[in-house]
Amino acid sequence: MKTKTRWIKYILTFGVVLFVFHSTIFSAPDEGMWTFDNPPLKLLNDRYNFIPTQEWLDHVRLSSVRFNNGGSGSFVSPTGLVLTNHHVALDQLQKVSTSQKDYVQDGFYAATPAEEMKCPDLELNVLMSLENVTDRVFSVIKKGMSDQEIYAARKAEIAKIEKESLEKTTLRSDVVPLYDGGEYWLYRYKKYTEVRLVFAPEVQIAFYGGDPDNFTFPRYDLDMAIFRVYEDGKPVVSTQYLKWNSKGAADGDLVFVSGNPGYTARLNTMAEIEKDRDYTYPLILKILKRRLEVLKRYAALGPEQARQASNMIFYYENSVKALTGEYNGLLDKNLIAKKQKEETDFQTRVNSKPEWKSEFGGVWNTIAEIQKKHSENMTKIRYRAIRGSQFAQLALDIVRYVTEIQKPDGKRLEGFHDSQLESLRYDLLSPAPIYLQLEETMFADALRESLEQLGPDDPFVKTILGTRTPEEAAKDLFTGTKLADPKVRKALIEGGEKVVDESTDPLIAMAQKVDPILRELRKWIEDHLDSQMKIAGEKLGKARFAIYGKSVNPDATFTLRLSYGAVKGYPMNGTIAPSKTTFYGLYDRASSFDMKQPFNLPARYLERKEKLDLSTPLNFVCSCDIIGGNSGSPVINRDGELVGLIFDGNIESLVGNFIYSDETNRAVAVHSAAMIEALRKLYDAGKLADELEGKSK
Amino acid sequence: MKTKTRWIKYILTFGVVLFVFHSTIFSAPDEGMWTFDNPPLKLLNDRYNFIPTQEWLDHVRLSSVRFNNGGSGSFVSPTGLVLTNHHVALDQLQKVSTSQKDYVQDGFYAATPAEEMKCPDLELNVLMSLENVTDRVFSVIKKGMSDQEIYAARKAEIAKIEKESLEKTTLRSDVVPLYDGGEYWLYRYKKYTEVRLVFAPEVQIAFYGGDPDNFTFPRYDLDMAIFRVYEDGKPVVSTQYLKWNSKGAADGDLVFVSGNPGYTARLNTMAEIEKDRDYTYPLILKILKRRLEVLKRYAALGPEQARQASNMIFYYENSVKALTGEYNGLLDKNLIAKKQKEETDFQTRVNSKPEWKSEFGGVWNTIAEIQKKHSENMTKIRYRAIRGSQFAQLALDIVRYVTEIQKPDGKRLEGFHDSQLESLRYDLLSPAPIYLQLEETMFADALRESLEQLGPDDPFVKTILGTRTPEEAAKDLFTGTKLADPKVRKALIEGGEKVVDESTDPLIAMAQKVDPILRELRKWIEDHLDSQMKIAGEKLGKARFAIYGKSVNPDATFTLRLSYGAVKGYPMNGTIAPSKTTFYGLYDRASSFDMKQPFNLPARYLERKEKLDLSTPLNFVCSCDIIGGNSGSPVINRDGELVGLIFDGNIESLVGNFIYSDETNRAVAVHSAAMIEALRKLYDAGKLADELEGKSK
């Protein structure tokens, strides 16, 4: 995917998410990210003559892992080994690296348990149970309530459900709206935070081909990393894990992907699509490209700066390429015509029954009006925000934390509910290094951009800058702050509102000053956009439910989903792409580019080439329907065994945000055979390979 | 190209060519197929800091060879070795093959001179001199002549020039209109017909990847064949030949292609483009696809039928893919908008000067009217023709031959001028095998198609069929004919009109009956379309000359041209294509498709894999501007050495018929190193490799 964090950081970067989730109506063959309570049994039986048993489904679900930094993974041994992508592990790798030892560049392998390396702030979740709580969530709605009242009442009830569940089960408990709020489900997760790194290859081979090859196929990436999960200092005994099948899947085989797709908008209304096309995408791409330029200038200052910026450059390049692909999809007149036809058909069905027409018929106009309001205020919403610096955001989170936790759960800002606090504290107190020079540079440019867009009299801009230039302000803030020390952050959080109020830390002071302005904006967004959109979206969801039932699958919500499809090639560039590549192809691409960046190979790939069986499959594609957040998901065969590791989608899949086509949309995975071949022949990690293949204890 | 014969067979298949040639005005970087009298010296100096000397140009021209079956080639040794593509040699390979020995499938290598195999009917031309005869051609035009009179007078003068030159020099002499008839040049060729086959690999590796990979890159084809040219039973001593450079060209290097591009329509008017888009392409594609189906059904009858049909299946699949690419180009709104802008700019310039406006201003309307007439009569023109069977066409040629040669040269049908007769006789008397069952099948279907399109009362249809069905008619014609015997053909040709008139051969009788009908149609075409279009095209050519001079290059005419460009990759499929591939890539593609057709490898490639240096470059691309007819052209470096062998264009180049873009348009070539590596390591042809590399005498 190279987008593990795309959608989630998207939220972080831009502060607000104003999309509603709509489910898809017109499923293409192999389309769908299905919830585990509603797997497409009939489709699977009709198309592939396979009906998964409940046991099979439970086995897959309990073997699947969500990485809370935005990816997916799976248990692959009874000894706590978890497989995911290198790019999902990347932020952890960078956090444990220093200017002396760069695990991103050099890779890492713990040959003994003692060498396994603690991750600073990684949280993994396993979905233990799913419970339909729709009736309870809807029960709070009383006749005559306004949209805002409904929104608030439901928010409070959801917080209550989550809190009760947490107290009762001690499991992380999230109420998840599905089918545009047509249903609400309580998802309970077992949470693991004691995670150690076992293996990661060099970034050069994990992300082979760099930005050019990102989101494309044929591909030659060993985008893998292996962690081990501990509890109380000991490896967990994972009773549910995927058996490793080194043969992989053959051309035409049915396979499944179990993971956490982040976000799709497959049934957004035309009004939303047009807003995205005409406002959201152009604006976001402009911001991202500017940010990327700043990062590249910073990286050019020296090798240490380059190291510090590499992860973010990766993220921004990845985002620009992905969003450009989505944007191009929106500019495609055929796609737009298809979406328009879907909407017209849906409307025709709604209007065909008087009671549907009166209940749902007006919803498209309502949504169009909300979109118009959003477009008109988009500049303010996007630029009046803490942007560019994760560290400045952290200061704001601390300021809000001490205030919010004093309120009743239902009244708090999103992100500060009881059930979310432990994870939040874990993030706020992360000992991971912070690069102040980088943060200052990024924050200064983001401020300058806000100044350019909003003008000097905007309260947000004025409050931060005063009489200073953006660069002067950023320098003051980042030179003076002591927040880099986790102990300082801990003292603030534990000290509460009074200690925070008295803090002279410039970032904390800044955050306190802008917090009211940002809250006011957020309030406006909630009242005028979010709550109205939520109600309208629900109406649409209900209409869809009434007409299509649960034969459709809900849009992605970064919760566990099951996709299915076949291993198969596709028409590409005037010819056909095969369903897999081999190590031969890796050496072809390297030789074809005369070993030039980003097509160079780590030294061991040249020194040990003769050891490899070059015909070993390296990457492969399948028609399973995935999207950002699925990175690191296992590819699973009929027998519930692991045959591959999702790490990307092809260029044709980038429109998947809006539309899926099994003709060309493909998920790209590392082949199980390639991982074993590389571990044994290139990394002297035969012991780990044995553990994965079940040949040792 | 895999289109060597595309444009030329196109003419054969459809009987008439009604395109005018226009030169291009707005040259993109690296655009242009330049005549050797007018190389782009300034462009080359500005862009690549290289000015070819006259000696360099003569060396390249005299080393270049035209294959009269529609391709190009070059002398590559002082001992008469000529290098071209396997697919240019394909029809010869098929003609020397039998049901016992299939050189197409198995390849061929003559380890000794005695084993070199005579080709039945191959003619090679070397361009010995170029002479501007524009003034003489124009001198026959008198004030007050009608378009038809001008056309006839000029035709007669051209025939006279050719005849005089032939008699004077004994060289094949062709008057070639360039710049839409803005200039006329006398091209004199040395002609070689004693040609023997030295080497050809298996078709499976020459055309690796088959129809799917055709016209695409990255590519892994050894599309080569080597002939030796003889005179009087001895190898010619070629004083001019290209020295073989096995290092090849590096990424970014300036390279040249010297060959015979067949046909381009880069500056057709919008009226012509729209006619092609709306009438010509849909109709031709319909015909070709139908023909392909018939061929495939025939090939399915058995292995011998499959062998017989393979060359034509290749040709038709190739044509369908190529024409579909061109057609898609015409459907591309951006391309059309660009062409429209070019035309508008041109018109604006014409209208900016009163004398230009009065002389040239009306020409676009004239052309539009002719195109309209053409479109309205297209069905008749296309279907009232001998189609499907080369053998039936041969009968018609014999009937016409004996009549035409009795007329003065200037009054004859095109193809029957004195200067063309030797080549024509060579074709008519070819001892190459003719597959009567295949010919009958193809002719029957073509007749049925004409019946469907023209109806039973059409004189052409009625004359051939009488009361028979198309299948019955074809059966009668091909069962009874004795023309398969070259001696019978010879007797007819030498016997003259009387012998032909008395012949009871059913094909000859059929040809005699339909000839008047076809001549009448041809006369109508000449009077109403060709001659008018020729005059209008000339007017346009003059306008262009007046405004742009010879800074532009003329559209392709299957005469020798020089293209230039750089070895370089291009953006593709979301990533970048490298400038070359390697043998690694060949094995990757074969393994990726599990060695399935058409991605399987000849046995020696598996048995001898360990001998190969897999990092040897196999194919490469350059931005040289080429098109069908350039197949087999040498790729030449600054030092006038051979570094590669053109065999195809990428999928993006298919619109090159109408427009060139150096961003993505690429010529695809076999690398010089790959040919040597394969000859030495796979084919035990070290002796031939030594001869090519100049390591032996």
HADDOCK unambig.tbl for C-alpha pairs under 7 A between the chains (distance, minus, plus):
assign (segid A and resid 212 and name CA) (segid B and resid 575 and name CA) 4.56 0.50 0.50
assign (segid A and resid 212 and name CA) (segid B and resid 576 and name CA) 6.32 0.50 0.50
assign (segid A and resid 213 and name CA) (segid B and resid 575 and name CA) 5.19 0.50 0.50
assign (segid A and resid 216 and name CA) (segid B and resid 574 and name CA) 6.29 0.50 0.50
assign (segid A and resid 216 and name CA) (segid B and resid 575 and name CA) 6.82 0.50 0.50
assign (segid A and resid 573 and name CA) (segid B and resid 573 and name CA) 6.34 0.50 0.50
assign (segid A and resid 574 and name CA) (segid B and resid 216 and name CA) 6.28 0.50 0.50
assign (segid A and resid 574 and name CA) (segid B and resid 651 and name CA) 6.01 0.50 0.50
assign (segid A and resid 575 and name CA) (segid B and resid 212 and name CA) 4.56 0.50 0.50
assign (segid A and resid 575 and name CA) (segid B and resid 213 and name CA) 5.18 0.50 0.50
assign (segid A and resid 575 and name CA) (segid B and resid 216 and name CA) 6.83 0.50 0.50
assign (segid A and resid 576 and name CA) (segid B and resid 212 and name CA) 6.34 0.50 0.50
assign (segid A and resid 578 and name CA) (segid B and resid 592 and name CA) 5.89 0.50 0.50
assign (segid A and resid 578 and name CA) (segid B and resid 593 and name CA) 5.91 0.50 0.50
assign (segid A and resid 580 and name CA) (segid B and resid 592 and name CA) 5.35 0.50 0.50
assign (segid A and resid 581 and name CA) (segid B and resid 588 and name CA) 6.65 0.50 0.50
assign (segid A and resid 581 and name CA) (segid B and resid 592 and name CA) 5.26 0.50 0.50
assign (segid A and resid 582 and name CA) (segid B and resid 588 and name CA) 5.78 0.50 0.50
assign (segid A and resid 582 and name CA) (segid B and resid 592 and name CA) 6.49 0.50 0.50
assign (segid A and resid 584 and name CA) (segid B and resid 584 and name CA) 5.24 0.50 0.50
assign (segid A and resid 584 and name CA) (segid B and resid 585 and name CA) 6.37 0.50 0.50
assign (segid A and resid 584 and name CA) (segid B and resid 587 and name CA) 6.42 0.50 0.50
assign (segid A and resid 584 and name CA) (segid B and resid 588 and name CA) 4.84 0.50 0.50
assign (segid A and resid 585 and name CA) (segid B and resid 584 and name CA) 6.35 0.50 0.50
assign (segid A and resid 585 and name CA) (segid B and resid 585 and name CA) 5.36 0.50 0.50
assign (segid A and resid 585 and name CA) (segid B and resid 588 and name CA) 4.91 0.50 0.50
assign (segid A and resid 587 and name CA) (segid B and resid 584 and name CA) 6.41 0.50 0.50
assign (segid A and resid 588 and name CA) (segid B and resid 581 and name CA) 6.64 0.50 0.50
assign (segid A and resid 588 and name CA) (segid B and resid 582 and name CA) 5.75 0.50 0.50
assign (segid A and resid 588 and name CA) (segid B and resid 584 and name CA) 4.83 0.50 0.50
assign (segid A and resid 588 and name CA) (segid B and resid 585 and name CA) 4.92 0.50 0.50
assign (segid A and resid 591 and name CA) (segid B and resid 615 and name CA) 6.20 0.50 0.50
assign (segid A and resid 592 and name CA) (segid B and resid 578 and name CA) 5.90 0.50 0.50
assign (segid A and resid 592 and name CA) (segid B and resid 580 and name CA) 5.35 0.50 0.50
assign (segid A and resid 592 and name CA) (segid B and resid 581 and name CA) 5.26 0.50 0.50
assign (segid A and resid 592 and name CA) (segid B and resid 582 and name CA) 6.49 0.50 0.50
assign (segid A and resid 593 and name CA) (segid B and resid 578 and name CA) 5.93 0.50 0.50
assign (segid A and resid 615 and name CA) (segid B and resid 591 and name CA) 6.22 0.50 0.50
assign (segid A and resid 651 and name CA) (segid B and resid 574 and name CA) 5.99 0.50 0.50
